[in-house]
Amino acid sequence: MGPEFLLSRLMLLVPLLLSLTVHEFAHAWSAWHLGDDTAARQGRLTLNPLSHIDPFGTLLLPLLGVPFGWAKPVPIDPAQFTRKLSMRTGMMVTAAAGPISNILLAVLSTLAYGLLFRFAPETVSGRSATAALLGMMIQINVVLALFNMLPVYPLDGSRVVDGLLPARMRPAWENINRFAPFLLLGVIVFGGSIISGPRMFVDGLLRKLLLAVAL
């Protein structure tokens, strides 16, 4: 196990840990702003990665070279949401906050890459660590956002669909959710293929943003 092996694992672990931390913080922050302080009382309304780490999903998988992972789910109590929103709408908002935060991180990383290329090209030239780190940040956050928006429980996308569905379609939706464990297994196995089209689309937009800033 040489230094290059350890460096490659760290280059995956660091951006993944940061991305998952921001994702879970976004859930906690949005719930707090809707009146639910459950996550705050449990120390989850923080950007401290130690509060969100799942030993297997956050640490072991990246150290094994798996370019994906998860953190401890943020506890949310919809009964505490402001009465200005229904509990279903509140759950939709708090669920969407996670993937949105990952898209924002991907955009910010793209902007940082473009600005460095324009004003300090030596920092992102060749095989520099900075270029590798920012590139990984972009890729990981795009994948996390798209994967979590798949409408399969317990992914965030299922909460978004649940909040948008009209009442007449709810029985069918509940029937589909009965098979959620099997659907989730399928998503884990084939998720990369499922999101490949949307990922190419988002990558194309970010590439245009990068060129607009860098040139």
Secondary structure as UniProt FT lines:
FT   HELIX           3..33
FT   TURN            34..35
FT   HELIX           38..41
FT   TURN            42..43
FT   HELIX           49..51
FT   HELIX           55..60
FT   HELIX           61..63
FT   TURN            64..65
FT   HELIX           78..80
FT   TURN            83..84
FT   HELIX           87..119
FT   HELIX           121..124
FT   TURN            126..127
FT   HELIX           129..148
FT   TURN            153..154
FT   HELIX           156..164
FT   HELIX           167..169
FT   HELIX           170..177
FT   TURN            178..179
FT   HELIX           180..194
FT   HELIX           196..214
//
